[in-house]
Amino acid sequence: MTAQEALNHAVKMLLAEMGPEGHWQGRLSSSALAGALAIIALHLNGNSGDRERIDKGCQWLERTQREDGGWGDCPKSISNPSTTILVLSAFRITGRGDNSRAAAYLHKILGDDIAAGIRRIYGDDHTFSVPILMTCAAAGLVSWDQVPRLPYPLAVMPQRLYKTLRLQVVSYAMPALIAVGLVIDKRRGQSLLGAFVEKKALRILEKLQPESGGFLEAVPLTAFVALSLLSMNSSGSLCSGSALKVLEHALSFLRTLQRPDGSWPIDTNLAIWVTSCAVNALSSAGVETPASILEWLAGNQMQRVHPFTNAEPGGWGWTDLSGSVPDGDDTSSVLLALSVNAARATANSVHTNDPFLSYRKKGLRWLTNLQNADGGWPPFCKGWGKLPFDRSCTDITAHALRALLANGQGDSISVARGFRFLEKMQHEDGSWTPLWFGSQQTPDLRNPVFGTARVLMAFGEFNRTERACESGINYLLSSQNEDGGWGAACGVASMIQETALAVSALSFFRKQGKVSAVILKGIGRLTKFVEQNGLSDEQPIGLYFEKLWYSERLYPMIWTVQALAQCKG
């Protein structure tokens, strides 16, 4: 198979994945963690109509237990203690008893003190550790006194003050702060302040719940909220009308998302993300995007202040569904996709108004206003700098810079500040570490090849070749394996996803003699991956929420199309 044949095959597969709605939805991997939490929530609700759902879910979990006794977040993930302890909790709560193999795995990783072991994994970030411990307490694995309290009364404060409160949960997790914090407080002895603000906090929770019922369209977060409300006290009774409404809608969401095999995905879909990424990749391959797809992307721009993050209108989230939240990465990707139309019109000397100009301008203002004081871009909220998922990060900053350039703002002050941030965040070996995408094949779970590739794309599109850029190039060159491919870091086995991203990034510098030979070798390995059905071999690469893994079926196709297309000629 030649590189052109591999490209044609990848394009054909990607186009075949387009849904009947006229855009891409992709398919997120099933998740043991999501399934365990959904099962617990449905069981605690006590509706006999859910019995079959619960049984099918437990059977799926039993089938996917790994040889070491643990569970990974998705079937291709390695075991981790967080998911394993939640599955064990689900089995205990549903009356299936202890799983000796799982218990042995957990003892090996966490030791005798489960609560201390979980806190050790997550450190100061309570976004995920406290909900996990709350679930363990509901299952009788730890005492309620071992579950740290969350400052849920702060949720009634004006949102503009959140960034100054230094909360120990990230900006998008406010529903968990309220629901999980409230149940812990009640179980440990509710404070006077908690009792005073409880009804108002629950009304805020009701206001935050999207029409779909799924907070962030995510099964784990929604299930955490539901099982918290169901665990308020020993009788499980709910006296608040707001709590009952939230619970009803959350359980309906969980029922809807269960798959025929009994599993649940981590999130409903990443439709806007994968569609905008597919548009950008296919554009590199010369495949013209139907106007209807661009219209669909533009039409999903947020037009109101978002209740989760208080974000102004103008951004895009990862899906067109009601639980989506605007963020820097998806907004950048859509802006790149919409700029394709303007570039095409200019190239064809078509003197017509760009129908997406107003969307682009609004999106650019939103993206520019998201930039932090340090020059970098965070995922969701400007100024929330305490926890990793609210800090400026290199991959999203590089993506934002590319979006600004594609939309005529490449010489802005924001761009200069962004590149200074990237230079400051570069590691001594020349690499950059991304936020959203990690690797389970590296000891620290990081993916410097992915991060470096995304940053170098920004340097390449801006035609910048300063020292930081050269150091990044050298890192990718030194990370190439003997077979021509790349893994997540030096010495890690080659994977199609990282190989495609590295080839894409280096393609901008292929006129350099030291790079051209490396690219040719990389193209050869990428072509071999395609021959070996690698386009259907998506691997866990996403690090979502915090130490939570997923894979997406479209990633190998999108990134391979982009890489091979950019290297043509």
N, C-alpha and C positions, 0 to 999 in steps of 0.2 A: 504493500500500500504506500503510495506517495503521500507527501504532506498535503497536496491539493485534494487527493481522494479522501484523506482523513478529515480535512476541513469540510468537504462536501457532505460527508457522512454525519459529522457533528451538527452542521446546519440543518440537515434533514431531520435528525432526531429532535433537535431543539424546536423546530417548527411544528413537529408532530405532537409535541407536548402542549401546544396552545389549546386552551379549553374552548368549549362551545360558546362561552361568553365573549370570546374575542380577545382574551388576554391570557397570561400565564398565572396559574395558582401554585404550581409545584406540589410537592408532597413531603411534608416533614416526617421524620422517622417516628415510629411509635415509641413511647416512653414508659419505662417501668416506674419511674418516679411519679409521673403524672397519673398513671393507672392506680398506683397504691393510694394516692391521696383522694382520687375520685371514688374509689371503692370505700374508703373510710367514711367520706361524707355521705354517700348514699346509704351505707349501712346504719350510721348513726341516726339518719332521718327516719328509719324504721318503716318505710313504705314497702309493703309486700310485693308491689308491682316491680320493684327494683331487684328482686332476688335473683332472677335470671341474669341480669346485667352484672351483678356482683360475682356470681359463680363463674361466668365467662371471663370476667376480668381476673379473678384469682387463678383460673386455669391457665390463662396466658402468662401470668407471672410465674407459675410453677414450671411452665415449659421453657422459660427464658432464663432460669437460674443458671449461673455460670459454674464451671467445674470447681472453682475455688470457694463456692458457697455463696458468693455475693451476687449483686446485680449492678449493671451499669445503667446509665440513664436511658440508653437506647440499645437495641440488640447487638450492635457492633461496638459498643463501649466496653471498656474494661470495668471491672467491679470498682465501686467506690462506697465508702461507709455511709454517706448520706442517703443514697438511694436504698441501700441494703437495709438500713434501720427503719426506713419508712415502709418498705415491703414487709419486714418483720412485724411492724406495728399493725399493718393492715391484716396480716394473718391472725394476730392475737385478738384484735378487735372483732373480727368476723367469726371468731370461734374456731379457727383452724389450728390454734396452738402455736407453740414455738417450732421453728425450723432449726434443727441442731447444726446443720451445715452453715446456715447464715449466722447463727449465734457464735460459732467457732471463728468464722471470718471476722466478725465484729470485735470479738475479744482480742484477736491478733492485732487489729488496727487501732482500736480505741482503748484497750486495756479494761480494767475492772470498773472504771468510772466513766460511764457513757457520756454524761453531761460534760465532764471536763474534756473528754476527747473531742466532742463536737465543737466546743468553744475553742479548743486549740486549733482546729482546722480553719475556722472562719475569723478568728481574731476579734478585732473591735467591730467588725461589720455584723450587725444583728439582723440584717435583711432576711437571711435564710436560716441562720443558726437558731434563732429563737422560735420561729414557726416549727422547725424540726423538733426541737426539744418540747414544745407544746404538744405536738403529736405523740411523742414518746410518753409524755405524762398521761395523755388520754388513754394510751395503751398499757399503762402501768409499768413502763420500762424505767422511768425516772419519777421522782416525786415532784409535785408542783413547786415546792420550795427551791428546786434546782433549776427552775426556768427563770431566767432574768426578766424583770419587768420591762415593758416598753412604755415610753412617755406618751401614751395615746391622748391625754388631755391637750397636748400641744396641737393636735389636729384641729381644734376649734379656734386656733389663732389665725389671724389673717394670713393668706398664702404669701403675701409679699415679705413676711417675716421669716419664712421657713429657712431661707439661705443663711440667716444669722443665728438660727437655733442650734446648729451643729448636731442635727439628728443622727442617730446611729442606724438609720435605714435610708435607702436611696430614694430619690425624688419620686420614682414611679410606683413605690410600694406603700403609698399612703393607706390603701384599703387594709393591708396586712397590719400596719401600725395600729389602726383603729380596732379591727376585729380581734387580732391575736393579743394585742395589748389589753383589751377589755377582758377577755376570758382569763388571762393570767392574773389580772388584778382581782377578779372575782374569786378565783380559786385560791389565791394567796391571802385574801382578806382585803376587800376593796377599800381604797382610801376615800376620805371625805371629798377630795377634789374629783376623784374618778366618778363617784356617785353623783356629784353635782353636774358634771359635763356629759354623763353617759348618753342621755337622750339626744343631746345636740350632736354628739359624735356619731351616733347611729344615723341621724338624719343626714349628716355629711356623707356617711358611707353610702346611703341610699342615693344621694345626689351623684356620687362618683360612679355608681354602677351604670355601665352602658346599656343600650337597648337590648343587646344580645344576651345580657346577663353575665357575660364573661369579662372579668377584669383583665385588661390588656389582651383579651381573647386567649388568655393563657389558662390552661387547666390547673397547674399547681397553685397559682395565686388565688384563683376562684375557689378551688377546693379548700385551701387554707382558711379562707374567709368563711366558707360554709361550715366546715367542721368546728371552727372557733365558735360560731353562733350556736351550734348544736351542743357545745360543751360548756355553755355558760355556767351551768350549775349541775348538781348531781341528778336532778330530775330532767334536765334537758329542756325545760320550758322556756319559752320566749314571751316576754311581756310587752315588748316594743313592736308597734306596727311597722316601723321602719325595718327592724331586724327580720320580721316575717317576710316582708316584701323582698328584701335582699336575698334571703335564703331561698325563697321560692324560685326566683329568677336564676340564681346561681345553680341550683340543682337541675333546673331545666336545661341550662347550658351544658352541664356535665353529661346529662343523658344524651343530648344531641350529638356530642362529639365522640362518643364511643364508636369504635370501628367494628365491622362484622366479626373480626377475629377475637374480639373482647378487649382489645388494647385502646389506649388513648394517645393522641399526639401531644406534644408539649404545648403547641399553640394551634390555632385554627389553620392559618396559612400565612405566607409572606407574599401575598399577591402583588402588592405595589413594588416591593423590593425585587422580586424575581422578574417581574415584567420590565421594570426600568433597566435592570441589568441585562436582560435578554435583548432589549432594544439597542442598548449601547454596544453589545457584542456583535449583533447582526449588522449593525451599521458599519462596523469595522470590516465586515465581510462583504459589504456592498449590497446587502439585502435591504430594500426600502421598507420602512415601517408604514403600515396602513395608518391613515389619519385617525381612524377610529380608536386605535390603541393610544395614540397621543392624547386624543380627546378624553379617553377614559382616565388616563393618568392626571391630566390637568383638572378634570372634574372632581378628583378626590383630594384636592388641596383643602386644608382645614380652613373653614370660613368663620370660625368663632373662637373665642378664648377657651382653651381647653381646661376642663375642670380638674384634671389630674395634676398638671404641672403649671397651670396659669399661663401657658404659652399663648402668645398673640396669634391671630390668624396668619396664614401664609406658608406654613410648613406642611410636610407630608409625613405620614406614618408608614408602617410596613405592610399594612393591609387596608382594604377598602371597608372593612367591617367596623362596627361602631366602637369596639374596644381598643382601636388603634390610638396611638399617641404620637404627635409629631416629634421627629428627631433629626439630628444633623446628618446622619448617614443616608437615610432614605430621601430626605430633601435634596441632598447633593446629587443622588443618583437620578431622581426625576428631573432636576434642572439640567443635567447632562443629556438626558433623553429628549427633553423638549428643545434643547439647543440644536439638536440634529435637524429639526425642521427648518429653523432659521438658516443654518449653514447650507442646507440643500437648496433653499430658495435663492440664496446669494450665488451659489455655484452655478445655478441654472439661469441666472439673471432674471429671475421672476420678480417683478416689481409689484408685489402685493403685500398687504399688511400681514404680519405674523399673527395668526389667530391666538397664539399662546403668549404674546408679549406681556399682557397684563399679569398672567399667572407667573411668568418668569420674574418680572419686576417685583411682585409681591413676595415671591419665594426668596429672591436675592436679599431683599430687606430683612426677611425673617432670619435667613442664614447668617447674614452679617451681624445682626443684633445678638445672635447666639454666642459669638466669639467671646472667650473669657479674657480677663485682664492680662493673663500670661501669654496671650497670642494664639492659644490653641482653641480647638472646638471640643465641647463636651457632647455626650449623646443627647441629653434632654434639656437641662436647665443651666443657664448661665449663673455662675457664682456659687453653685453647690459643690464645694471642693473637698469635703471631708472623706468621702468614700470613693473607691475606684470607679464605679459606674457613673459618677457625677463629675469626675475630674476631666480636664482636657486630655485628649488622647491622640496618638500620632496618626492612626489609620483614618479616623474621622476628620482630622485636620487636613490631611493630604487630600481626601475626597472633596472637602469643602473648597480647597484651593483650586482643584481641577474644575469644579462647578463654576467658580467665579471667573476663571479664565475663559471657559467655553461660552460664558454669557457676557463677555466684553468688559470684565472688571479685573483683568489680570494685572493692572498697574496700580491697584488701589493700596491704601495704607494697610488694610486688613491683610492683604497678601504678604506684604513685607513682614508684618508681625507674625503671620503664620509660619513663614519659612524660618524666622529666628527661633520660634518655638521648636520646630522640627530639628534644627541644628543643636539646640540645647538638650533635646531628649535622645539624641543618638548615643548608643553605647560605644564603648572603647573599641569593640571589634568591628564597628561600622554598621551594626544592625539597628533596627527599630523594633519595638515590641508592640503589637496591636492590642486593642481591647477586646473586640467581639470574637476574635477567632484564635483558638488555642490549639494544642495538640496533646493527645494522650500518649504520644510516643516520646515525649521529652520529660526529664525528671521534674522540671518546674512547671510543666503543663503549658509552656509558652510556645509561640510559633513565630520565631524571628524571621524566617524566610517569608512568611505571609506578610508580616508587618513591613519588612524592608521592601518587598515588591510593591506594596501599595504606596509607600512613600516615594519610591523611585519613579513611579508613574507620574507623580506630580512634578518632580524635578525634570523628567523627560519632556512632558508636555509644555513646560515653561522654557525648555531648552537651557536649563541651568546645569552647569558642570563644575560647580565649585567643589571645595575639598570634601564637604559632607557627602555630596553626590558620589564622588569618586570612591570614598570609603564604603558607601553602601553598595556600589557596583562590585568592589573587591570582595565584600562579604558574600554576595551571591555567587561570584565566581569561585570562591574558596569552598562554598557549600555544595557545589555540584558533585554528585556521586559518580563513580566510575561508569555506571550504565547510562549516564547522560541526564538523569533526572534529579529531582530535589525532593527531600523530605522536609520536615518542619524546621530542621536545624542541621548543622554539620554532623555527619555520621548517622543520620536517621534515614531509614529505607525510603526509596523514592515512592511518591504517590502522585496520581494524576492531577490532583487539585493544586498541590504546591508546585509541581512541574509547570503546569500551565501558567500560573501566576508569575513565576520567576521568568519564564520565557517572555511573557507580556512586558514585564518591566524592563528587561534587558533589550528588548526590540528597539527601544528609543535610542539606544547607544550602540547599535550594531555596526556603525561605521568605524568604531574603534577596533583596531586589529585584535586586541586581546578578547574582545567580546564576541566577535562574529563567529569564531570557531566554536565557542561555548554554546551559542544559540543554535548553530547547526546540529550539534550533538543533542541539545535539549529537544529540538524539533523531532529528531530521530526517535528519542525516547517517548515523546508525546504521541507520535504516530504509532509506535508499538503498543502503547496503552490503548489506543483506539482499536487497533487490530485485536487486542485481547479482551474486548468488551469493557474496557475501563470506563466508558461513558455511563455505564449502568452500575458502577461500583462506587457510589458515594460513601464517604467515610465521615465519622464524627469530626467536625472541625469547628463547630460553633460553641462558644462559651457564653451561655446566656444566663441572665440574672446573676448568678455568682457560683462558679464551679458546677454548671449545669449544661450537659452536652446534648447536641442534636446533630443530625445530618439532614441535608436537603437534596432531593433527587436531581434537581436541575443544576447544581453547582458544577459538576464535572463537564456538563455540556456547555454551559455558558462560558466558563473560563477557558475551555479548550477552543471554542470558536474564536474567542477574543485573541488568544495567543497565536493561533495559526494564521488568522486573518492579518494581524499586525505584522507578521513576519513575511508576508507575501512580497515578492520582488526584492 
